[in-house]
Amino acid sequence: MKALFILLLAQLCSASLIPEREKDPEYWRRQAQETLRNALRLQRLNQNVAKNLILFLGDGMGVSTVTAARILKGQLQGQGEESLLEMDKFPFVALAKTYNTNAQVPDSAGTATAYLCGVKANEGTLGVSAGVTRDRCNTTKGQEVTSILRWAKEAGKAVGIVTTTRVTHATPSAAYAHSANRDWYSDGEMPPDALEGGCKDIARQLVENIPEIEVILGGGRKYMYPKNVSDVEYPREEKHRGTRLDGRNLVQAWQEAKPRGKVAEYVWHRRGLLALNLSRVDFLLGESLHPRVPWHHLGALGEPLSCPGMLGQLQWPVILPGGRIDHGHHEGKAKQALHEAVELDRAIGLATRLTSTQDTLSVVTADHSHVFTFGGYTPRGNPIFGLAPMQSDVDRKPFTSILYGNGPGYKIVAGERENVSAVDFAHADYQAQSAVPLRQETHGGEDVAVFARGPMAHLLHGVHEQNYIPHAMAYAACIGSNRGHCNTAARPAMPLLLPFLGLLLLLLLC
């Protein structure tokens, strides 16, 4: 009865949700003409040199996630399908092919190597070519590839990595590490043959490979400390203790590696971060304990820290968007995934307002998609987490608009598909029904969108291999190897000061 009432209510309300202006065909004609005028303006291409590059990476943010997040954002603001995400306002859009060299449906390590290092790679490997086999340390030597972060640093730009997950995880670590296995966070996670073969763990490479990264913010601090060293926040909990076998304190090593006279600050909670006088800080390392929870949700950091709050406190274009789009989907929790996508979009809007299209190239993309979908002929204004306005013509039960191709939401009750009208399908932890039972939902293999704004944004157009992205960004900024088009005399120098980040990678976990 409850499901039937909801279905009838949706049908009755759908007609009233159509704005009166949309019933007039002239509304749509005027809208199309304005869009046409804006498109014609894009013929005057912005060919400036990009002084700044910002890459927003929505992990697992496939096209279906973008669309559903747009509707959610609209509904949160009393609108709906007609609303716009901030990324929707970027004038240039492309599609990126996400396959790994050995995988039709990719993982986040191989994709990170593509969109950061400009080279496609095998799944599970970081910052190395496809000549490296996962888990085999002895295939790594001579196969290392460098990232756009290193290209920018070598060009004299200040650089930063900001992630709402552990800084040693696959997506951010491709910016600085070279590893035959994405899971080698510390030497405590490495097999004996890899250690004997001279391969370095990812946390050590964070400190040693590019020692002058100005800003590093993320989680996973236990990989920086010797094995069994108690955590500063949870000293009595064994699972949070250090994991390193070499006995090194990498936080201390990070500070000691900085040039004499430079100020390097380490913080592990929100209070410490907000207490800093950032105008006097040259290098900043911030690591929370929690590797898979957004900083703005962390109780460990004191009161919640929102994206606007972080932006206002840091005094430069550093944004901490929600990084658990991917995690929400893997767990079949669409509500969590979509709210994270909306949070990411809020961060994109803040960055847009703080930067200029004349000198800042901003790119928004995803590493891969998920087997997430929504459908069922829902009427205009249907709650994005609501029911489809129909029942299955096979089992005569209602179903939610949002579904997964596989994942933990597969449930059989009394030999039949679970009746969703008997559960709270709007709850944050609700796992949407899936077609195939899996403990974790999988990635999807389709292309992902690439949104671009600023100098040379028009280079991102059409359908590209994913590894093209950093090459286009580097061309725009006159960094890396492809600089024959640059007028170096006219290009301003980039000061190595935190308030002026030359390259900021907004990286969200795989």
Secondary structure, DSSP 8 states (H G I E B T S, - for coil): -HHHHHHHHHHHHHHHTS-GGGGSHHHHHHHHHHHHHHHHHTTS------SEEEEEE-TT--HHHHHHHHHHHHHHTT--TT---TGGG-SEEEEEE--BTTBSS--HHHHHHHHHHSS---TT-BSB-TTS-TT-GGG-TT-B---HHHHHHHTT--EEEEEEEETTSHHHHTTT--BS-TT--SGGGS-HHHHHTT---HHHHHHHTSTT-SEEEEE-GGGGSBTT---SS-TT-GGGS--BSS---HHHHHHHTS-TT--EEEE-SHHHHHHS-GGG-SEEEEEES-SSS-GGG-GGGSS---HHHHHHHH-SS-------HHHHHHTT-HHHHHHHHHHHHHHHHHHHHHS-TTTEEEEEE-S-EESEEE-S---TT--TTSEEEEE-TTT--EEESEEEEEETT--EETTEE--GGGS-TTSTT----EEEE-SS--EE-S-EEEEEESTTGGGS-EEEETTHHHHHHHHHHT-SS--TT--TTTS------TTS-SEEEE----
